[in-house]
Amino acid sequence: MPEYVILVHPSANRVYAASSPALLRAELAVFGTALSAELSAIEEIELGGVGYVRFTSSAPLGERDLALLSNLSSLYALFELGDGVLRPVTVTPLAKADSDLLTIQKYAGKTNESFTKLLLNVTLLATADPFSERPKYLLDPLCGRGTTLNQAMMYGLHATGLDVDAKDFEAYEAFIKTWLRNKRVKHTAESGQLRRNKVRLGRRLDIEYAFSKEDFKAGETRKLTYFNADTLTTDEVLRANSCDVIVTDAPYGVQHGSHREAGLQRSPRDLLAAAVPVWTRVLRPGGALGISWNTTVLPRAELVEVLRKAGLDVREGGPWEEFTHRVDQAILRDLVVAAKPAS
């Protein structure tokens, strides 16, 4: 059976770089559920003093399987291993835009771009039709300064974000408008008040764009929307069953999230208990929700119970429970993925 090795992408974040090989192993195992070839013997190895992740395939990787694996979050290069020789394998990652869409923004608390991609990848893999040609609709209901929205743009997805922080909204509006202009991406952008039933909920930014003038002229566009609004209003500003994937990095125990009821909620436990049922209402049957969070402030079992009470099927066991990694001394991050039953 053919063997392959993956050279892990170097990360600017030293702590995340140390976790990358283990995270890649788990992500690769999840990807294996969507491949025509069966993967096995996924392990970390060292060749010539350089670390790789090695795996065995039940058959040579075909065009479709290679296209999927090209999007592994920490993949830097792929090789076929035989007789001690590394033979480069061409990869074709799905990247609709230049990588600086993800890397230009620098600010305290920014989620690592590779991890954002990983979270989106495994959430897409839990949907009923993860790789159909139909453009999917992504929601990040705690989007901050838009790392997830930018990754959705890279994948050619429609994207919607909500965040209650006005400074984050303003920073993202300034960034994305400038980026689109500098890259000469054909687009329209409108901003204004967000109202429902004559009640002001916040502000909104609506962008429609295409990465080629021909696509824009033909109406083959994507939509990007940012609501500067409370995440608990998600089902008021979006239609029921309208999102294919919901992907979010939950607050790590800092002031964030929702103004409703008892002022600004600081507890991720309280926020997610209130928000998950709201988010689930806008999730399409067959869609999936992926959440990353700090396990030191909310045990996994409690979050799983919140997801189940909302009627979601949690992916458990095997690689789905092998994504825990340390971010800093106070943050031990994990992720959980749950799907909304198709019927």
Backbone hydrogen bonds, N-H to C=O, Kabsch-Sander energy under -0.5 kcal/mol:
donor,donor_aa,acceptor,acceptor_aa,energy
3,E,81,L,-0.6
4,Y,55,F,-2.8
5,V,79,F,-2.6
6,I,53,V,-2.5
7,L,77,A,-2.8
8,V,6,I,-0.6
8,V,51,G,-0.5
9,H,74,S,-3.5
14,R,12,A,-0.7
17,A,13,N,-2.6
18,A,14,R,-1.6
19,S,15,V,-1.0
19,S,16,Y,-0.5
20,S,16,Y,-1.4
23,L,19,S,-2.2
24,L,20,S,-2.9
25,R,21,P,-2.1
26,A,22,A,-1.8
27,E,23,L,-2.6
28,L,24,L,-2.9
29,A,25,R,-1.9
30,V,26,A,-1.9
31,F,27,E,-2.6
32,G,28,L,-1.8
33,T,30,V,-1.5
34,A,31,F,-2.3
35,L,32,G,-0.8
40,S,56,T,-2.3
43,E,41,A,-0.6
43,E,54,R,-2.5
45,I,52,Y,-2.4
47,L,50,V,-2.8
50,V,47,L,-1.6
52,Y,45,I,-2.8
53,V,6,I,-1.9
54,R,43,E,-3.3
54,R,52,Y,-0.5
55,F,4,Y,-2.5
56,T,40,S,-3.0
57,S,2,P,-2.6
58,S,38,E,-2.0
66,L,62,G,-2.6
67,A,63,E,-2.1
68,L,64,R,-1.9
69,L,65,D,-2.7
70,S,66,L,-1.8
71,N,68,L,-1.8
72,L,69,L,-1.9
75,L,72,L,-1.3
76,Y,7,L,-2.6
77,A,7,L,-1.2
78,L,89,V,-0.6
79,F,5,V,-2.6
80,E,87,R,-2.8
81,L,3,E,-2.6
82,G,80,E,-0.6
82,G,85,V,-2.2
85,V,82,G,-1.9
87,R,80,E,-2.7
87,R,85,V,-0.6
89,V,78,L,-2.9
95,A,93,P,-1.1
96,K,154,M,-2.6
101,L,98,D,-1.8
102,L,99,S,-1.9
103,T,99,S,-1.2
104,I,100,D,-2.1
110,K,107,Y,-1.6
116,T,112,N,-2.3
117,K,113,E,-2.1
118,L,114,S,-2.3
119,L,115,F,-2.9
120,L,116,T,-2.2
121,N,117,K,-2.8
122,V,118,L,-2.5
123,T,119,L,-1.6
124,L,120,L,-2.7
125,L,121,N,-2.1
126,A,123,T,-1.1
127,T,124,L,-1.6
128,A,286,G,-2.6
132,S,129,D,-1.2
138,L,136,K,-0.6
138,L,158,H,-2.9
139,L,245,V,-2.1
140,D,160,T,-2.5
143,C,140,D,-0.6
143,C,162,L,-2.3
146,G,143,C,-2.6
150,N,146,G,-2.4
151,Q,147,T,-1.9
152,A,148,T,-2.2
153,M,149,L,-1.9
154,M,150,N,-2.0
155,Y,151,Q,-1.5
156,G,153,M,-1.3
157,L,152,A,-2.8
158,H,136,K,-2.5
159,A,223,K,-2.5
160,T,138,L,-2.1
161,G,225,T,-2.5
162,L,140,D,-2.0
163,D,227,F,-2.0
166,A,164,V,-0.7
169,F,165,D,-1.9
170,E,166,A,-2.6
171,A,167,K,-2.4
172,Y,168,D,-2.5
173,E,169,F,-2.5
174,A,170,E,-2.2
175,F,171,A,-2.3
176,I,172,Y,-3.0
177,K,173,E,-1.8
178,T,174,A,-1.8
179,W,175,F,-2.9
180,L,176,I,-2.4
181,R,177,K,-2.0
182,N,178,T,-2.9
183,K,179,W,-2.3
184,R,181,R,-1.1
185,V,180,L,-2.6
186,K,210,A,-0.7
188,T,208,E,-2.4
190,E,206,D,-2.6
192,G,204,R,-1.9
194,L,202,G,-3.2
195,R,193,Q,-0.6
196,R,199,V,-2.3
199,V,196,R,-1.8
201,L,194,L,-2.9
201,L,199,V,-0.6
202,G,194,L,-1.4
203,R,228,N,-1.2
204,R,192,G,-2.6
205,L,226,Y,-2.2
206,D,190,E,-3.3
207,I,224,L,-2.9
208,E,188,T,-2.0
209,Y,222,R,-2.4
210,A,186,K,-1.8
216,F,212,S,-2.1
217,K,213,K,-2.5
218,A,214,E,-1.9
219,G,215,D,-0.5
219,G,216,F,-1.1
220,E,215,D,-2.7
221,T,219,G,-1.7
222,R,209,Y,-2.8
224,L,207,I,-3.0
225,T,159,A,-2.4
226,Y,205,L,-2.4
227,F,161,G,-3.1
228,N,203,R,-2.6
228,N,226,Y,-0.6
229,A,227,F,-1.8
231,T,257,G,-1.0
233,T,230,D,-2.1
234,T,231,T,-1.6
236,E,233,T,-2.1
237,V,233,T,-1.6
238,L,234,T,-1.6
241,N,281,R,-1.8
242,S,239,R,-1.0
242,S,282,V,-1.1
243,C,282,V,-2.5
244,D,137,Y,-2.1
245,V,137,Y,-1.8
246,I,288,A,-2.2
247,V,139,L,-2.3
248,T,290,G,-2.2
250,A,248,T,-0.7
250,A,292,S,-2.8
256,H,265,Q,-1.0
258,S,256,H,-1.0
262,A,260,R,-0.9
263,G,259,H,-0.6
263,G,261,E,-0.7
265,Q,258,S,-2.1
271,L,267,S,-2.5
272,L,268,P,-2.8
273,A,269,R,-2.1
274,A,270,D,-1.8
275,A,271,L,-2.5
276,V,272,L,-2.5
278,V,274,A,-0.6
279,W,275,A,-2.8
280,T,276,V,-2.6
281,R,277,P,-1.1
282,V,278,V,-0.6
282,V,279,W,-1.2
283,L,279,W,-0.5
283,L,280,T,-1.0
284,R,243,C,-3.5
286,G,340,K,-2.7
287,G,284,R,-2.8
288,A,244,D,-1.7
289,L,338,A,-3.4
290,G,246,I,-3.2
291,I,336,V,-2.5
292,S,248,T,-2.0
293,W,334,D,-2.0
295,T,293,W,-0.7
295,T,332,L,-2.9
297,V,294,N,-1.5
298,L,294,N,-0.8
302,E,299,P,-0.6
303,L,299,P,-1.6
304,V,300,R,-2.7
305,E,301,A,-1.8
306,V,302,E,-1.8
307,L,303,L,-2.2
308,R,304,V,-2.4
309,K,305,E,-2.4
310,A,306,V,-1.1
311,G,308,R,-2.0
312,L,307,L,-2.0
313,D,339,A,-3.3
314,V,312,L,-0.7
315,R,337,V,-2.9
316,E,314,V,-0.6
320,W,317,G,-1.4
321,E,318,G,-1.7
322,E,319,P,-2.0
325,H,333,R,-2.7
327,V,331,I,-2.6
328,D,331,I,-1.3
331,I,328,D,-0.9
332,L,330,A,-0.5
333,R,325,H,-2.2
333,R,331,I,-0.6
334,D,293,W,-2.1
336,V,291,I,-2.4
338,A,289,L,-2.5
339,A,313,D,-2.7
340,K,287,G,-2.7
